[in-house]
Amino acid sequence: MKDTPKSSLEIEDKLFPSKITLQIKGKLLFLEDPCVMGILNITPDSFYAKSRISQNESQALERAEKMIQEGAEILDIGGYSSRPGAVNIHTEEEIQRVVPYVNAIKQRFPDTLLSIDTFRHEVAKAATEVGADIINDISGGELDPKMIPTVGKLKIPYICMHMRGNPETMQAKTEYNNIEKEVLLFFIEKISQCQEAGIHDIIIDPGFGFAKTIEQNYRILKNLSYFKSIKSPILAGVSRKSMIYKTLDITPEEALNGTTALNMAALINGAKILRVHDVKEAKETIRLYKNIYP
């Protein structure tokens, strides 16, 4: 049997492979296979009600243990709701929400990687001091000019997400001439800033639902492989978002099936990390994906 001819994209990937490891506090996370980031919201107002943990340490530990048992390689802990129109909270309140939980989860599960979901450098620093391994910044340093320099000093990986404005204003900032090109240029500029600050491990997140219409979200998902040219791992966070439940005229609680479908599309188009509420289903999606693309 003759070998199937390789596409130019496959040949390019062989010659110029994307970065497939992250160095985290002296340890390597290998991303040849996609991995799962489980969401832990220490908030009273996140858009998906079942994801909320309201200042209850035992509940947080129980949720974390379940996600780890289901196969999550990373847990993403956030204390600031970034849903459209979310209410702003003070830095001190955000620190008080997340730091005790980062500490408790790291003490109980020391081998699990913890990401802190924040755009504030003070929160990033405080969480790292008690065990956070990765900073996940929805603003890519735009909302706090001290964030990127701080992460550079902390010497940990940085998830750089694309967004315009802030959670209160972002949905009024969806005008693009060429959305893929503009998001790509944003990442090129941010990666340069990160490298100058001493950040060597950078993950990019196109920011589904952040300053993008539903149609733009699907366009980004369809063309996600466009961003592979940056050679940084791509994170896809579509879990139970409005691009699913508004399209299907359902609720976030009913959006698991749609999430699974879009996670598969993200994997096919190059995502290396799936940020999800439902770890078991995401791991199953990756297993099936690997049977199609071993």
PADO-129376 format. One line per 3 residues: number of its first residue (from 1); for each residue x, y, z of N, C-alpha, C. Coordinates in steps of 0.1 Angstrom, whole numbers, plus 5000, padded with zeros to 4 digits. Atoms other than C-alpha are relative to their C-alpha. Example, Ala and Ser with C-alpha at 12.3 -4.5 7.8 and 13.67 -1.06 7.14 Angstrom:
REM residues 2
1> 5009/4988/5000/5123/4955/5078/5009/5012/5000 ~ 4991/4989/5000/5137/4989/5071/4992/5011/5008
This chain:
REM residues 294
1> 5008/4988/5000/5000/5000/5000/5009/5012/5000 ~ 4992/4988/5001/5013/5034/4991/4997/5009/5012 ~ 5002/4991/4990/5018/5060/5018/4991/5011/4995
4> 5008/4988/5004/4992/5088/5018/5009/5012/5000 ~ 4991/4988/5001/5009/5120/5006/4997/5009/5012 ~ 5002/4991/4989/5015/5144/5034/4997/5014/4995
7> 5003/4986/5004/5000/5179/5032/5011/5009/5003 ~ 4990/4990/4997/5021/5210/5032/5001/5004/5014 ~ 5001/4996/4986/5009/5218/5067/5007/4989/5008
10> 4994/5011/4992/5020/5183/5080/5015/5001/4998 ~ 4986/4999/5003/5054/5188/5063/5006/5012/5008 ~ 4996/4988/4993/5057/5223/5078/5001/4997/5015
13> 5000/5003/4985/5049/5209/5113/5012/4991/5003 ~ 4988/5009/4998/5077/5183/5109/5013/5009/5000 ~ 4988/4991/5001/5102/5210/5099/5001/5010/5011
16> 5000/4990/4990/5091/5236/5123/4990/4997/5011 ~ 5010/5005/4991/5074/5218/5152/4996/5011/5010 ~ 5005/4991/4989/5053/5238/5177/5006/4996/5013
19> 4995/5003/4987/5066/5241/5212/4991/4990/5007 ~ 5008/5010/4994/5054/5210/5231/5003/4998/5014 ~ 4997/5001/4985/5068/5215/5266/4999/5013/5006
22> 4999/4988/4991/5064/5240/5294/5008/4996/5012 ~ 4992/5002/4988/5089/5244/5321/4994/5007/5012 ~ 5008/4994/4989/5071/5249/5354/5008/4996/5013
25> 4993/5001/4987/5093/5254/5385/5009/4988/4999 ~ 4990/5011/5001/5120/5230/5372/4994/4987/4994 ~ 5006/5012/5006/5095/5204/5359/4995/5003/4986
28> 5005/4998/5014/5084/5198/5323/4986/4994/4999 ~ 5014/5005/5004/5048/5195/5312/5001/4998/4985 ~ 4999/5003/5014/5048/5177/5279/4986/5001/4993
31> 5013/4998/5007/5021/5187/5254/4999/4994/4986 ~ 5002/5008/5012/5026/5162/5226/4985/4996/4999 ~ 5014/5003/5000/4991/5151/5236/4993/5011/5007
34> 5007/4989/4994/4965/5177/5245/4997/4996/5015 ~ 5003/5002/4986/4957/5182/5282/4988/5008/5004 ~ 5012/4994/4995/4928/5194/5303/5003/5009/5012
37> 5000/4990/4989/4925/5224/5326/4986/5001/5005 ~ 5013/5000/4993/4897/5221/5351/4997/5014/5006 ~ 5003/4987/4995/4879/5253/5361/4994/4999/5014
40> 5005/4998/4987/4874/5262/5398/4997/5015/5003 ~ 5004/4986/4998/4855/5294/5403/4996/5003/5014 ~ 5003/4996/4986/4857/5309/5438/4993/5013/4999
43> 5008/4987/5002/4830/5334/5429/4985/4997/5002 ~ 5014/5002/4998/4793/5339/5436/4992/5003/4987 ~ 5007/4995/5011/4785/5351/5401/5005/4996/4986
46> 4996/5005/5013/4802/5331/5374/4988/4995/4992 ~ 5012/5002/5008/4779/5325/5344/4994/4986/5001 ~ 5005/5014/4998/4777/5287/5350/4998/4997/5014
49> 5002/5000/4985/4761/5284/5384/5006/4988/5007 ~ 4994/5012/4994/4773/5248/5390/5015/5000/5002 ~ 4985/4999/4999/4809/5259/5387/5004/5008/5012
52> 4997/4991/4990/4807/5283/5416/5003/4993/5013 ~ 4996/5005/4987/4824/5276/5449/5000/5012/5009 ~ 5001/4988/4992/4813/5301/5475/5007/4999/5014
55> 4993/4999/4987/4840/5304/5502/4998/4987/5009 ~ 5002/5013/4993/4838/5267/5512/5012/4991/4996 ~ 4988/5007/5003/4872/5250/5515/4998/4985/4997
58> 5003/5014/5002/4858/5215/5518/4994/4997/4986 ~ 5006/5001/5013/4837/5220/5487/5011/5001/4989 ~ 4989/4998/5010/4868/5233/5468/5009/4988/4999
61> 4992/5011/5000/4889/5204/5478/4993/4988/4994 ~ 5008/5011/5006/4862/5179/5469/4999/5002/4985 ~ 5000/4998/5014/4858/5195/5435/5013/4998/4993
64> 4987/5002/5006/4895/5196/5429/5004/4985/4999 ~ 4997/5014/5000/4899/5159/5439/4992/4993/4989 ~ 5008/5006/5010/4871/5149/5415/5006/5003/4986
67> 4994/4996/5013/4887/5168/5386/5014/4993/4998 ~ 4988/5007/5001/4921/5153/5394/4998/4985/4997 ~ 5003/5014/5002/4907/5118/5395/4995/4998/4986
70> 5005/5001/5013/4890/5124/5362/5011/5003/4989 ~ 4989/4999/5010/4923/5133/5346/5005/5014/4997 ~ 4996/4986/5003/4928/5171/5348/5015/5001/5004
73> 4986/4998/4997/4965/5180/5345/5002/5013/5007 ~ 4999/4987/4995/4959/5216/5355/4987/5004/5006 ~ 5012/4994/4994/4934/5233/5378/5001/5015/4999
76> 5000/4986/5001/4925/5269/5371/4991/5007/5010 ~ 5008/4994/4989/4914/5289/5401/4999/5015/4998 ~ 5003/4986/5002/4897/5322/5398/4991/5006/5010
79> 5009/4993/4991/4881/5347/5421/4993/5012/4995 ~ 5006/4988/5006/4870/5373/5397/4992/4996/4988 ~ 5009/5004/5011/4840/5367/5374/5003/5009/4988
82> 4997/4992/5012/4849/5377/5338/4989/4999/4990 ~ 5011/5000/5009/4815/5371/5323/4996/5014/4995 ~ 5004/4986/5004/4801/5400/5302/4992/5007/5010
85> 5007/4991/4991/4790/5428/5324/5002/4996/5015 ~ 4997/5004/4987/4805/5412/5355/5004/5012/5009 ~ 4998/4989/4991/4808/5435/5386/5015/4999/5004
88> 4986/4999/4995/4843/5447/5395/5001/4998/5015 ~ 4997/5001/4986/4858/5437/5428/5014/5005/5003 ~ 4987/4995/4996/4887/5451/5447/5011/4989/5000
91> 4988/5010/5000/4922/5435/5445/5000/4992/5013 ~ 4999/5006/4987/4921/5428/5482/4990/4989/5002 ~ 5010/5010/5000/4889/5409/5479/5003/4988/4992
94> 4996/5011/5009/4902/5389/5450/5010/4991/5007 ~ 4989/5007/4993/4933/5379/5470/4994/4992/5011 ~ 5006/5008/4989/4911/5369/5500/4992/4988/4995
97> 5007/5011/5006/4890/5348/5477/5008/4988/4996 ~ 4992/5011/5006/4917/5328/5460/5012/4994/5007 ~ 4988/5005/4994/4948/5326/5480/4998/4988/5010
100> 5001/5012/4991/4935/5303/5508/4997/4987/4993 ~ 5004/5012/5007/4921/5279/5482/5012/4995/4992 ~ 4988/5005/5006/4953/5278/5462/5009/4993/5010
103> 4992/5006/4990/4972/5271/5494/4994/4986/5004 ~ 5006/5012/4996/4947/5244/5505/5001/4989/4990 ~ 5000/5010/5010/4946/5226/5472/5014/4996/4997
106> 4986/5004/5003/4984/5227/5467/5005/4991/5012 ~ 4996/5008/4989/4989/5213/5502/4994/4986/4999 ~ 5007/5013/5002/4964/5185/5495/5005/4992/4988
109> 4996/5006/5013/4975/5178/5459/5013/5006/4995 ~ 4988/4993/5004/5011/5189/5456/5005/4998/4986 ~ 4995/5003/5013/5017/5172/5423/4991/5006/4989
112> 5009/4995/5010/4988/5189/5405/5004/5015/4997 ~ 4997/4986/5004/4996/5221/5385/4988/5009/5003 ~ 5011/4990/4998/4976/5251/5396/5003/5013/4993
115> 5000/4987/5007/4968/5281/5375/4992/5010/5007 ~ 5008/4990/4994/4956/5314/5389/4995/5009/4989 ~ 5007/4992/5011/4931/5332/5367/4998/5014/5005
118> 5001/4986/4995/4937/5369/5373/5007/5009/4990 ~ 4993/4990/5009/4947/5401/5354/5007/5010/5009 ~ 4993/4991/4991/4962/5417/5385/5013/4994/5006
121> 4987/5005/4997/4999/5414/5393/5001/4997/5015 ~ 4999/5002/4986/4993/5416/5431/4994/4986/5003 ~ 5007/5013/4998/4969/5385/5429/5010/4989/4995
124> 4991/5010/5006/4994/5367/5407/5011/4997/5010 ~ 4989/5001/4991/5022/5373/5431/4996/4992/5013 ~ 5005/5006/4988/5002/5364/5462/4997/4985/4998
127> 5004/5013/5002/4989/5332/5447/5012/4991/4997 ~ 4988/5007/5003/5023/5321/5434/5008/4997/5013 ~ 4992/5002/4987/5038/5325/5469/4994/4988/5008
130> 5005/5011/4992/5014/5298/5482/4998/4988/4991 ~ 5000/5012/5008/5017/5274/5453/4996/5000/4985 ~ 5004/5000/5014/5003/5286/5419/5012/4998/4991
133> 4989/5003/5009/5024/5274/5390/4999/5007/4987 ~ 5002/4994/5013/5009/5293/5360/4991/5012/5003 ~ 5008/4989/5000/4994/5327/5355/4991/5000/4988
136> 5010/5000/5011/4962/5329/5334/4994/5014/4999 ~ 5004/4986/5000/4956/5365/5324/4991/5003/4988 ~ 5010/4998/5011/4924/5373/5304/5003/5012/4992
139> 4998/4987/5007/4938/5407/5294/5013/5000/4993 ~ 4986/5000/5006/4973/5397/5282/5008/5012/5004 ~ 4992/4989/4995/4987/5424/5304/4994/5014/4997
142> 5006/4987/5004/4964/5452/5290/4994/5007/5012 ~ 5007/4993/4989/4946/5458/5323/5009/5003/5012 ~ 4991/4998/4990/4976/5458/5345/5014/5000/4994
145> 4987/4999/5007/5009/5471/5330/5012/4993/5008 ~ 4990/5007/4992/5028/5454/5359/4999/4985/5000 ~ 5002/5015/5000/5015/5419/5352/5012/4993/4993
148> 4990/5007/5007/5040/5409/5325/5014/5001/5006 ~ 4987/5000/4993/5071/5422/5343/5000/4991/5013 ~ 5001/5008/4988/5058/5405/5375/5002/4985/4997
151> 4999/5014/5004/5054/5371/5357/5014/4997/4996 ~ 4986/5002/5003/5089/5375/5343/5009/4998/5012 ~ 4992/5002/4987/5103/5378/5378/4996/4987/5007
154> 5005/5012/4994/5082/5349/5390/5006/4987/4993 ~ 4994/5011/5008/5097/5327/5362/4991/4988/4999 ~ 5010/5011/5002/5065/5307/5356/4993/5003/4987
157> 5007/4999/5012/5044/5301/5325/4989/5010/5001 ~ 5010/4989/5001/5020/5328/5313/4990/4997/4989 ~ 5010/5001/5010/4987/5323/5295/4995/5014/4996
160> 5003/4987/5005/4981/5353/5274/4988/4999/4991 ~ 5013/5001/5007/4945/5358/5263/4997/5013/4993 ~ 5003/4988/5007/4932/5382/5237/4986/5005/5005
163> 5013/4993/4996/4905/5407/5249/5002/5014/4997 ~ 5000/4985/5000/4896/5443/5243/4992/5005/5011 ~ 5008/4994/4989/4884/5465/5271/5001/4992/5012
166> 5001/5008/4988/4874/5448/5303/4987/4993/5000 ~ 5012/5008/5000/4846/5424/5313/4987/5009/4999 ~ 5012/4991/5000/4822/5454/5317/4998/5006/4986
169> 5001/4993/5012/4829/5469/5283/5003/4992/4987 ~ 4994/5007/5012/4843/5442/5260/4990/4997/4989 ~ 5009/5003/5010/4811/5434/5242/4996/5012/4991
172> 5002/4988/5009/4810/5469/5228/5012/5002/4991 ~ 4988/4998/5008/4844/5464/5212/5003/4988/4991 ~ 4999/5011/5009/4838/5438/5185/5002/5003/4986
175> 4997/4995/5014/4847/5458/5154/5014/4996/4996 ~ 4987/5004/5005/4875/5441/5134/4999/5001/4985 ~ 4999/5001/5015/4887/5445/5098/5003/4986/4996
178> 4996/5014/5003/4903/5411/5098/5003/4994/5014 ~ 4999/5004/4986/4898/5393/5132/5012/4991/5002 ~ 4988/5010/4998/4924/5365/5126/5013/5008/5000
181> 4987/4992/5001/4951/5390/5115/5002/5009/5012 ~ 4998/4991/4989/4944/5414/5143/5003/4993/5013 ~ 4997/5008/4988/4944/5387/5170/5014/4995/4999
184> 4986/5005/5001/4976/5373/5156/5010/5011/5002 ~ 4991/4989/4997/4993/5407/5156/5000/5003/5015 ~ 5000/4998/4986/4982/5411/5192/5009/4990/5007
187> 4991/5010/4994/4999/5378/5201/5015/5002/4997 ~ 4986/4997/5004/5031/5387/5182/5005/5011/5009 ~ 4995/4988/4992/5034/5420/5201/5001/4995/5015
190> 5000/5004/4986/5025/5404/5235/5012/4990/5002 ~ 4989/5009/4998/5050/5375/5230/5013/5007/5001 ~ 4988/4992/4999/5077/5400/5223/5002/5007/5013
193> 5000/4994/4986/5068/5419/5255/5004/4990/5011 ~ 4998/5010/4991/5068/5387/5274/5015/4995/5000 ~ 4986/5004/5002/5102/5376/5261/5009/5010/5006
196> 4992/4989/4995/5117/5410/5269/5000/5000/5016 ~ 5002/5000/4985/5103/5406/5305/5006/4987/5006 ~ 4994/5012/4994/5120/5372/5309/4990/4988/5001
199> 5009/5011/5000/5089/5350/5303/5003/4991/4988 ~ 4996/5009/5011/5099/5319/5282/4990/4990/4996 ~ 5010/5010/5003/5069/5297/5284/4986/5008/4999
202> 5011/4992/5003/5039/5314/5268/4989/4991/4993 ~ 5011/5007/5006/5005/5299/5261/4990/5011/4994 ~ 5009/4990/5006/4981/5318/5238/4985/4995/5000
205> 5014/5003/4999/4943/5319/5242/4992/5010/4992 ~ 5007/4990/5008/4922/5336/5215/4988/5007/5006 ~ 5010/4993/4992/4896/5345/5241/4986/4999/4994
208> 5014/5002/5005/4863/5330/5229/4990/5007/5010 ~ 5010/4993/4992/4835/5352/5241/5005/5014/5005 ~ 4994/4988/4994/4858/5381/5250/5002/5010/4988
211> 4999/4990/5011/4852/5412/5227/4998/4993/4987 ~ 5003/5007/5013/4838/5389/5200/4986/4996/5000 ~ 5014/5004/5002/4804/5382/5186/5000/4985/4998
214> 5001/5014/5002/4791/5347/5183/5006/4996/4987 ~ 4995/5003/5013/4799/5347/5146/5015/5000/5000 ~ 4986/4998/4999/4834/5359/5153/5007/4988/5008
217> 4995/5012/4992/4839/5331/5179/5001/4988/4991 ~ 4999/5011/5009/4831/5305/5153/5010/5001/4989 ~ 4990/4997/5010/4853/5321/5127/5014/4997/5006
220> 4987/5003/4993/4882/5320/5152/5002/4985/5002 ~ 4999/5015/4998/4875/5283/5160/5003/4993/4987 ~ 4998/5006/5013/4873/5274/5124/5014/5002/4995
223> 4987/4996/5005/4906/5291/5117/5011/5000/5011 ~ 4990/5001/4989/4924/5282/5150/5014/4996/4996 ~ 4987/5004/5004/4952/5266/5132/5009/5011/4994
226> 4993/4988/5005/4961/5300/5118/5010/5005/5011 ~ 4991/4995/4989/4977/5308/5152/5011/4991/5004 ~ 4989/5009/4998/4999/5278/5151/5014/5005/4995
229> 4988/4993/5005/5024/5300/5132/5008/5006/5011 ~ 4993/4993/4989/5033/5316/5165/5009/4990/5008 ~ 4992/5010/4994/5047/5283/5178/4999/5000/5015
232> 5003/5001/4985/5032/5286/5213/4987/4991/5001 ~ 5011/5009/4998/5007/5261/5227/4987/5009/5000 ~ 5013/4993/5000/4970/5271/5221/4991/4994/5010
235> 5010/5004/4990/4945/5270/5249/4986/5004/4994 ~ 5013/4997/5005/4908/5268/5239/4990/4999/5012 ~ 5010/5000/4989/4881/5278/5264/4987/5003/4995
238> 5013/4998/5005/4847/5273/5250/4989/4994/5009 ~ 5008/5008/4991/4832/5254/5279/4987/5007/5004 ~ 5013/4996/4996/4794/5260/5282/4998/5015/4997
241> 5001/4986/5002/4798/5295/5268/4988/5004/4991 ~ 5011/4995/5007/4772/5317/5251/5000/4996/4985 ~ 4999/5004/5014/4785/5308/5216/4993/4986/4998
244> 5007/5013/5001/4770/5274/5224/4986/5001/5004 ~ 5014/5000/4995/4739/5280/5245/4991/5010/4993 ~ 5009/4991/5008/4727/5310/5225/4997/4995/4986
247> 5002/5005/5013/4732/5293/5192/4990/4989/5000 ~ 5009/5012/4999/4713/5262/5204/4987/5004/5007 ~ 5012/4996/4992/4687/5282/5224/4998/4992/5012
250> 5000/5008/4988/4695/5264/5256/5006/5008/5011 ~ 4994/4994/4988/4710/5272/5290/5014/4995/5001 ~ 4987/5006/4998/4746/5268/5301/5000/4986/5007
253> 5002/5014/4994/4734/5238/5322/4998/4989/4990 ~ 5003/5010/5010/4724/5221/5290/5010/5000/4989 ~ 4990/4998/5011/4755/5230/5270/5012/4990/5000
256> 4989/5009/5000/4777/5200/5277/5003/4993/4987 ~ 4999/5007/5013/4770/5182/5244/5007/5010/4990 ~ 4994/4990/5009/4778/5214/5225/5014/5003/5003
259> 4987/4998/4996/4809/5219/5245/5009/4989/4994 ~ 4993/5012/5005/4821/5184/5236/5003/5002/4985 ~ 4999/4998/5014/4815/5191/5199/5010/5010/4996
262> 4991/4989/5003/4834/5224/5199/5014/4997/5005 ~ 4986/5004/4995/4863/5209/5220/5006/4991/4989 ~ 4994/5008/5011/4868/5183/5192/5004/5008/4989
265> 4996/4991/5011/4868/5210/5166/5013/5008/5004 ~ 4988/4993/4996/4894/5229/5187/5012/4991/4999 ~ 4989/5010/5000/4916/5198/5190/5005/4998/4986
268> 4997/5003/5014/4914/5191/5153/5008/5012/4994 ~ 4993/4988/5005/4925/5227/5146/5012/5005/5008 ~ 4988/4997/4994/4954/5227/5169/5001/5003/5015
271> 5000/4997/4985/4944/5233/5206/5008/4989/5007 ~ 4992/5010/4992/4968/5217/5231/4995/5000/5014 ~ 5006/5000/4986/4949/5227/5263/4985/5003/4999
274> 5015/4997/5000/4911/5225/5268/4997/5004/5014 ~ 5004/4994/4987/4899/5247/5297/4985/4997/5001 ~ 5014/5005/4999/4866/5231/5309/4995/4999/5014
277> 5007/5003/4987/4841/5227/5336/4998/4985/5002 ~ 5003/5014/4999/4836/5190/5328/5012/4992/4995 ~ 4987/5006/5004/4869/5171/5329/4999/4987/4994
280> 5001/5013/5005/4858/5136/5323/4996/5000/4985 ~ 5005/5000/5014/4840/5144/5291/5011/5006/4991 ~ 4989/4995/5008/4870/5165/5279/5011/4990/4997
283> 4990/5011/5002/4894/5136/5285/4995/4990/4990 ~ 5005/5010/5010/4871/5113/5266/5001/5005/4986 ~ 4999/4993/5013/4871/5138/5237/5014/4999/4995
286> 4986/5001/5004/4909/5138/5237/5003/4985/4996 ~ 4997/5014/5003/4910/5100/5237/4995/4996/4986 ~ 5006/5003/5013/4887/5098/5207/5008/5008/4989
289> 4992/4992/5010/4906/5126/5189/5013/4993/4997 ~ 4987/5007/5002/4939/5106/5194/4998/4987/4992 ~ 5002/5012/5009/4923/5076/5177/4998/5004/4986
292> 5001/4995/5013/4916/5097/5147/5013/5006/4995 ~ 4987/4994/5003/4949/5116/5148/5011/4995/5010 ~ 4990/5006/4990/4974/5093/5166/5013/5007/4999
